[in-house]
Amino acid sequence: MSYEEFSRVALKEDIPDRSLRCGDVATIVDTHPGEPGQETGYTLEVFNALGETIDVVTVRESQIEPLERDEILHVRRLDEARV
């Protein structure tokens, strides 16, 4: 699947070294086409509940998924990811 810049996506897996969890929502800010046979990569900007940037991370396409109409956003404390 190809994603457009500035679309919101959810992480499909935890990224523990960045304190990010599966289901966290991020915005795509850049696309990195892979070499032939490589997966496309995306740079994501992750925001807190107030809209402040808390991280910028690059992931493989297989690590994200689109948001769906039947999903609801949930708030968690960032500290919870650090345990």
Secondary structure, 3 states (H helix, E strand, C coil): CCCCCCCEEEECCCEHHHCECCCCEEEEEEEECCCCCCCCEEEEEEECCCCCEEEEEEEEHHHEEECCCCCCCCCCCHHHHHC
